[in-house]
């Protein structure tokens, strides 16, 4: 039987927002790999995983999670090292290795980079993914914000793509969701104010964690910077019930 690598979406941070399937797969896995910034520092994904499985099967993989410079040597080395770690687990007898990622493994996740390395090292590996709840879904629920109705469009983009891309999305889409917005938050506020969309925008950080911060974006202190993994939802303008059908 071919070895199996599974990318597991474990949601934005709340251990209760992990799907039944994700819990089953991680419990059935021989090893659950979690991304961390350092060997002695637990990450958000690990904290969620340890609520659902025996910690003895959890392994840490150091990723350059705070590297903002594109495909740097540090980032590439981390992907390769994690891929080798997975290959070594298979060589030692593991049949299934899962990689737990915050949110969804197919949405702005490190899983795809890890899987590419593993495919090179273990050609017969079977790669699968289990979807997870995303930060935009969780923030919408916690703030009482409807993401889409009827024919409305939805744009999701990281603010690492630059402010012009965000401004273009505001001009061309109904609901606009921005990820990774921490240090760009003051510029985001100004862009939304200019577009006349600040009044309904909501901000969220550390969703589901003890220091959760969910509030109208207009209430965020002027000039404030937020955690890197922050989310801003600017919902569509709506004139009445069913107006976008």
Buried (B, 14 or more C-beta within 10 A) or exposed (E): EEBBBBBBBBBBBBBEBBBEEBBEBBEEBBBBBBBBBEEEEBBBBBBBBBEBBEEEBBBBBBBBBEBEEEEEEEBEEBBBBBBBBBBEBBEEEBBBBBBBBBBBBBBBBBBBBBBEBBBEBBEEBEBBBBBBBBBBBBBBBBBEBEBBBEEBEBBBBBBBBEBEBBBBBBEEBBBBBBBBBBBBBBBBBBBBBEBEBBEBBBBBBBBBBEEBBBEEBBEBEEEEBBBBBBBBBBBBEBEEEEEBE
